[in-house]
Amino acid sequence: MSNKAKIKVIKKNEVKVTQEPQMVETQPKREAARAVVSTVTNWVSDFQTRKRDETKAAFERFLTPNPRPSES
C-alpha cells in the first residue's frame, strides 16, 4: 500500500477583478453617542409626562366631590 497522501491540484481560472469596497460614511462615535442619549432622553421625558397626566386625571376623578342624591 502507498503511504503517500493524495494531492489534488486546483487550477485557478482567470483572475477576477473585484471592485474595491466603498467607504461608508459613519458618524464619529461622539455624535452617535449624542444621538442615542438624545433619543433616550426624549423617551424618558415623554414617559414621565404621560405618567403625570394619568396620575393627575386619576386624582381628579377620585378626589372631586360627587354629590349624592340623598345629600342634595
RODO-2510 file (C-alpha; in nm, 4 decimals, decimal comma):
residues 72
     n   res          X          Y          Z
     1     m     0,0000     0,0000     0,0000
     2     s     0,1018     0,3520    -0,0598
     3     n     0,1500     0,5796     0,2424
     4     k     0,1674     0,8926     0,0297
     5     a    -0,1196     1,1385     0,0665
     6     k    -0,3004     1,2319    -0,2486
     7     i    -0,2718     1,5929    -0,3537
     8     k    -0,5493     1,7485    -0,5523
     9     v    -0,4421     2,0343    -0,7774
    10     i    -0,6995     2,3067    -0,8261
    11     k    -0,6265     2,5370    -1,1140
    12     k    -0,7302     2,8947    -1,0828
    13     n    -0,9400     3,0386    -1,3604
    14     e    -0,8732     3,3849    -1,4840
    15     v    -0,8027     3,6281    -1,2049
    16     k    -1,1265     3,8121    -1,1382
    17     v    -1,1050     4,1828    -1,0829
    18     t    -1,3039     4,2722    -0,7757
    19     q    -1,4340     4,6149    -0,7059
    20     e    -1,2913     4,7909    -0,4070
    21     p    -1,5442     4,8224    -0,1275
    22     q    -1,6866     5,1685    -0,0995
    23     m    -1,6257     5,3543     0,2202
    24     v    -1,9485     5,4203     0,4045
    25     e    -1,9581     5,7481     0,5869
    26     t    -2,0166     5,6844     0,9529
    27     q    -2,0755     5,9274     1,2292
    28     p    -1,7971     5,9774     1,4747
    29     k    -1,8508     5,7924     1,7987
    30     r    -1,9280     6,1066     1,9945
    31     e    -2,2009     6,2172     1,7554
    32     a    -2,3537     5,8711     1,7541
    33     a    -2,3488     5,8625     2,1335
    34     r    -2,5114     6,2052     2,1497
    35     a    -2,7880     6,0910     1,9165
    36     v    -2,8551     5,7851     2,1321
    37     v    -2,8571     5,9912     2,4525
    38     s    -3,0911     6,2449     2,2951
    39     t    -3,3317     5,9741     2,1809
    40     v    -3,3404     5,8033     2,5204
    41     t    -3,3823     6,1370     2,6982
    42     n    -3,6838     6,2145     2,4790
    43     w    -3,8345     5,8727     2,5533
    44     v    -3,7918     5,9230     2,9283
    45     s    -3,9433     6,2713     2,9253
    46     d    -4,2404     6,1507     2,7170
    47     f    -4,2938     5,8613     2,9577
    48     q    -4,2784     6,0900     3,2624
    49     t    -4,5202     6,3401     3,1057
    50     r    -4,7668     6,0648     3,0232
    51     k    -4,7477     5,9226     3,3774
    52     r    -4,8003     6,2660     3,5311
    53     d    -5,1070     6,3284     3,3145
    54     e    -5,2536     5,9878     3,4018
    55     t    -5,1902     6,0414     3,7747
    56     k    -5,3432     6,3894     3,7650
    57     a    -5,6536     6,2583     3,5899
    58     a    -5,6876     5,9759     3,8442
    59     f    -5,6610     6,2150     4,1399
    60     e    -5,9149     6,4494     3,9867
    61     r    -6,1557     6,1634     3,9270
    62     f    -6,1319     6,0161     4,2774
    63     l    -6,0920     6,3304     4,4867
    64     t    -6,3600     6,5547     4,3376
    65     p    -6,6716     6,5619     4,5483
    66     n    -6,9540     6,3868     4,3716
    67     p    -7,2912     6,4990     4,5055
    68     r    -7,5032     6,2053     4,6050
    69     p    -7,8788     6,2249     4,5529
    70     s    -7,9524     6,1807     4,9231
    71     e    -7,7140     6,4647     5,0235
    72     s    -7,8514     6,7363     4,7985
***
